[in-house]
Amino acid sequence: MRPRLTSLGLAVLIVSGFAMAQPKNDFPVLNLGNAKLLRTSDPLDSLPTGVAFVDAKGIVVVGCEDGSLRTWTRTQGKDFLEDAKMQKLTAHTSTVTAVAAGGSVAASAASDGKVLVWNLPADKPAQTISHGAAVRALAVSDDGKVLASAGDDKAVQLWNPADGKPIRKLIGATDWLLAVALSRDGKFAAAGGQDGKLWLWETATGRKVFDVPSSPPVPKGTTPPPPPNVVTALAFSPDGKTIALGGTDAKLYFYQATDGKLLRTGTGHTHTLTGLVFHPAGQLLLSSSKDRSVRIWNVAGANVQKVLESHTAWAEGVIVAEKGTRAISVGADKTVRVWDLGAPPPAKLPPVKGKK
C-alpha cells in the first residue's frame, strides 16, 4: 500500500529514521531502529522446523524434527515466553515439516503424509488427515475455515479443518511443492516449489489464475544457465493484492496477485529464505533465512530496513504477533527467540487523585 501524505486520520510508521504515513489503525507506531532481541528460550532437545501463532488463544506453536510440537501459552500480563511453561505434544511419527494457524485452529504436517488439526491447548489432535504424500507446507485462512496442504504429490489440497474432509484439489504444478499460502479471505491459494514457478488458484472453483517464473528471465546467451529458483516461502499481503516469494536464490520477489506481474525484487539475504510474513499493517515484511538472520523489509521499495541477528544457525521461520509489535523466530540452534520490533512502551496512566 502506497503511503499518502495527508494530515488527517493518519498514524506514522518510523522506519530507519524515515516517517511513513499510513492509514490510521490499531497498530502501534514502530521505530525499527529500536528493534531488539527480548528473550531466548532454553535450548530445545530437538531441532525446530517451523513456528506458528494461534492469535485467538495466545499460543506459540513450534514443530520439531522429532515429530513433536512444543507450545507456549502466553501468561496474562506477561510477554511471549515470559514465565510461560512449555508443553510438549506427541504429534507425528516423522519430522514435522510445517505448522500453521488461523483463527483458533492450528495444524501440523509431516513427511509421513499426515496433517493434524489441533484445538489447542488440547494435548491430542482434533482431526487426523491423510494427504496421501509427504507434506512440505501448510496454510490456514484467517478465519480458520480453510486448511491448505501441499507436498510431494505436486498438488495443493484444501480441507475443512472442522471435520477433516477434503474440499478441493488444486493441480498444475510439475514437481514437489514446498510453499503454500492463502489470502486472508481464503479466496486464493498460492504455491511454489521445485518447478521454479509461482502458482495461483481460486479456491472456490479450482481455476488456475496464473503460473509465472519465480525469478526474472535469464538474459539470452547466459552460459551455463542458472538453476531454477526453487520456491521455499510465500506470503499474501493483508489486502491480498501482493504475493511475496522467497527461494533458493536468496532474493525476495513481490508479485501482483491479479496477474502474476513481477513488481520488484529485494536483495539482502545471502542464503535460501525459509519464511515470510507481512506485518499486519501491510507496509513491512519479515523474512527468515539460512543465513541465520531475520530481515525487515519496506514493501514499497523492497529495501531492508532492519537486520535481526542472534541465531547461531539457520533461522527456520518467523511470525509476527501482538498487533505487529513482536516477532518470534525459530532456528536450527534449537532456540525460540522473541523480538521487540520497536514499539513504544505502554503509556503510563496518571495517578488517581487522592492516591499516592
PyMOL commands that set and color helices and strands:
alter all, ss='L'
color gray80, all
select helices_A, chain A and resi 32-34
alter helices_A, ss='H'
color red, helices_A
select strands_A, chain A and resi 10-15+18-23+36-40+48-54+59-64+69-73+86-89+96-102+105-110+114-118+127-130+135-140+147-151+156-160+165-170+177-182+188-193+197-202+208-213+231-236+242-247+252-256+262-266+273-278+284-289+293-298+303-309+315-321+326-331+336-340
alter strands_A, ss='S'
color yellow, strands_A
deselect
rebuild
show_as cartoon
